[in-house]
Amino acid sequence: MKFKRFAAVVATVATSALVLTGCAGGAKDVVAGSSITVGWNQGFYSANGATSNGNATANNNILYLANSGFNHYNDKQELVKDTQFGSYQLVSKDPLTVKYTVNSGVTWSDGAAVDAADMLLAWAANSCNFNNVSPEYDADGNVSNQAALDAGVFFDSVNCGSDTSLVTKTPEISDGGRSITLVYDKPVVDWELDFAIGVSAAVTVQHAFPNDKLDAAAAKAKLIKAIQEKDNATLAPIAKFWSTGYDFENMPTDKTLVTSNGAYVISDLVKDQYVTLTARKEYAWGPSPKIEKITVRTIPDPLTAVQALQNGEVAAISPQATADILTALNAIASKGIKTLSTSDATYEHIDLVMNNGGPFDPKTYGGDADKAKAVRQAFLKTIPRSEIVDKLIKPINPNAAVDNSQTILPGAPGYDAMAKANGSDAYASVDIAGAKALLATAGVSSVKVKFLFGCANTRRQNEYALIQASAAQAGFDVVNSCSDTWGSDLGSGVYDASVFGWQSTSTAVSASKATFASDGGNNFTGYANATVDADYNALSTEFDSAKQLALLTDVEKQLWSDAYGVTVFQFPGVTAYDGKKISGIVPAPLAPMFFWNFWDWKQEGAIVKG
Amino acid sequence: MLNFLIRRLGASALVLFAATYFMYLLTAYSGDPLEDLRTSTARNKAELIQHRIDIMQLNVPPYLRYFLWLGGVLKVFIGQIDLGKNINGQDVVSLLASAMGTTLQLVTMATLLAILLGVITGISTALRQYSAFDYTVTFASFLFFSLPVFWVAVLLKQYLAIGFNDFLAAPSIPLWLIIVLPIVSVVIWVGIVGGDKRRKLIVASISFGATLASMLILNLTNWFASPSLGPIVGGLLGVSLALFTTMVSTGLANKRARNAALVTVGIGLVLWYPFQLISMQLTGILVALLAVLTGVVGYFVGWFMGGEDKGPVARTAMISAILMGGIIAVDRFMQAWKPYFESNYISGRPFATVGASTPNLLGSFWVLGVDQFTHILLPTMALMLIGFAGYTRYSRASLLEVMNQDFIRTARAKGLNERTVVMRHAFRNAMIPLTTLVAFDFAGIIGGAVITERVFGWSGMGSLFVTSLAHVDVNPVMGFFIVTGTTAVIFNLVADLVYSLLDPRIRVS
């Protein structure tokens, strides 16, 4: 039968990719021919996630699959060291000196070794210490001083101003070119979260000087020499390529741009459609993945993602969590779809402003700080935290609980101890009688509280309504001061209380300093407490994690007893996967979210082999 | 004429200027582009905020920033248009180019189909005015017109993609459908054909029998698992399409036209197997060339068989040749279905709910064509329903109006048959008012379909607009607006010019 023969030919061609990959082996546990597709809400657009343009979850998730690092976060927000890739050790606390070593045998996908040159480039770029010119922009966001910029050095890093900037001395290379030693100008307690290798130094230099036709070794040597001699003329094109050369939305014809040093390498990329990564055969410096090809499809709309999951087009998704999405996911539970309700790393909190002449400001009471504090305590006692969680969050995340810490996310190491010790139990439940008594003692009646939140945010509208009703019972008149520009209103003093979420991207112990220290950049409330400031100062030179926790606990005790404000809940998250197709999906609150344990992912069901 | 053009273009430029200014202000004041950074706890938050203020020029108030943006746009006259960059530092011009490509791919087919089917349905309802068929179509088109597209899209995905994929796992038409579908087909065909009781009875029994038989055959041969037409069904289809084409084009009484059309079907059948041999080597361009060649061959067949009436016969033969070619191509696509269906990338669920293609799928032109089809089918249907309803109503009303005019009575009075009256005299004139509608719709194509694109995960112009608006990212929003605004203005002008061309009673100046 002719038709059958043609059909067979078509079939062969259609699955030719599989046939080819099936013949090739993979890293030791990789199942030949296995492939899985997962969904994410934004497309990949830059292979350098450390630039200010490229720093987005959509890129960093993919780069996490492609690149190894010295450490990563697990689902319990613990920082896990990747010792098979490399190691780092605290050489000295004063001056803070850290030595990073990449293990021998760790290679880029183009065959070059991962070594000190790559780390040196990461330092030079992310410290921003070589930048001697900064771009000026016209109205369209285009650089208007391109000529000057081309002549000078400008690494457009998202990490400018972060801890790596404090390493001003050029790091020394040791261990036969596999180690560098960073010496910080002043102590940095969160140094461990700060340093990562991004793109390949050799590839960057080769592209910066395309006419020189350098091999990997020569390119690295050129980079090291330029950095050590602070040779700006050589660094200028390197910085330029580092900043923009890795931005692409479709598979580049020049495959060196996707050079990676981890378990996978990008093998196909179609703008706003999908990115496919293929397991590297030589990868042996970390847990071996089991799946040969991982495709991440771009699906911006949450309900579309759910239907794609139901239709088998993707095997795992993490859409924006709403009650509707959870309903849709639960409706298909019988088809083998597993839904995991989780908490994200953003937490909702209510702050009281203490420097605006409002009801919570001592100035209102002639400088009587105790009176202002009593009013604050009374107001916080009326906030129905459990009711907010029960009514607004539990429908989306049945496991949700009230958040009881201002500095540590629930579930993170140290949270339980913190919640017990910090005095948050004073506001565990609504206490109208207690609030009335406090107001009576303070001699204050009919307090008007201007309450700020984003008008467009329905959830916060509902929170306001619940708080308003509860506080009214104690004599508070909570006024709706919602604003579409609430973000820029923060710290302006036009409101007395506010509700919004802080996004955490790490477990940095010093991150909360900006919020609670009297001179902190995120201190929108005018809160000033000498003990808190002293604790943060002590914390900035304290490297022992137990002592760090003790200091943070002390900070929180001050915050809760000063009636600074209350935390309410973590934003709900949801991850769903098709149990018939994939196993091993474990959501995590911090980046790279559910990608964190990709090596545990396993394809379920039949795998067509070539 | 020139005067008119210059005046219109000048006015359009002013309209665009005012519109872009308002749009710029509305977008810029619609929210806070720094909102996500303000709630960040990153340790270098100040630097991040400063960087965004720098790249977006947020320190210049929007009412002045517009003119800086306009400066970039006006560079179009020196050939270096500059629409700026988006919040991620990507160039807006290239974003627009790729979004436009996706949108054209998605919307063009839907618009063409909506026009074609809408006009056909509108005309058939006008010819059967106040029949049950007419009332049913009127009801249906108002229903379609009022359906919210996001809802239709989600339902289509639920039932036509997910539901139909489930059906394909064990493809056998359920009993209730075997009973209901023939009845539906009777209602439709009797409505369209009309006539006296006897004729209605004949039409009813034929359509009932044919539908029932084909469903049973589909079930018995397990057709859905490996669909194909084969030369016999294909040939029958070709003959009926050839006869239908002849009927509409010249009337069946024209024997030369009928024979020429049938000859092209015969040629198609002769080439059926040879085509299978070369089909694996074909690419998109070659298939397009082949389609053109088919038309040319058909035209010449008609030309040589046409006798003294070459033009209409050649036209008829060409159309039926292309239709026959279409049947052969559809059959070839159907043969690619089974390997596609069984491929690891599809794993038995061919109809897609998201995206424009299956990631990583490799294959022949035919397999990839099937993949395109399974991805574009649902969004096309969702988009079509709405446009279809409009075209049905407009073409019905327009044809009814023309049919009541004096020149139609004159045409009938001089003894022309009904086909010639309708097709040659009424239909052409009825289409004139529709040109305006078509022009507007084509301008709308570029704007994309905001909701449909989002629901089906296509990243075209519509999603570019929505995503950028959500981030208060002014430059891409304005890029979108410039493109859609300009095309709207241009097509408006084109509509006026075409109108005057088609209807000699109208002068543009």
Interface residues (C-beta under 8 A of the other chain):
Chain A: K2 F3 F6 A7 A8 V9 V10 A11 V13 A14 T15 S16 A17 L18 G33 S35 T37 G43 Y45 S52 N53 A56 P135 E136 Y137 D138 A139 D140 G141 N142 V158 N159 C160 G161 S162 D163 D190 D247 E249 D268 V270 K271 D272 Q273 Y274 T276 K293 T295 R297 T298 I299 P300 D301 L303 T304 A305 Q307 A308 Q310 N311 G312 E313 V314 T346 A456 D484 T485 W486 G487 S488 L490 F500 G501 W502 Q503 S504 T505 A508 S510 A511 S512 A514 T515 G521 N522 I607 V608
Chain B: G31 D32 L34 E35 D36 R38 T39 S40 T41 A42 R43 N44 K45 A46 E47 L48 H51 D54 I55 M56 Q57 V60 R65 L68 W69 G71 G72 D82 L83 G84 K85 N86 N88 G89 Q90 V92 S98 T102 V154 K157 Q158 A161 I162 N165 S226 S228 Y273 Q276 S279 M280 Q335 A336 K338 P339 Y340 E342 S343 N344 S347 R349 F351 A352 T353 V354 G355 A356 S357 P359 N360 L361 L362 G363 S364 W366 V367 R454 V455 F456 G457 S459 S463 T467 N475
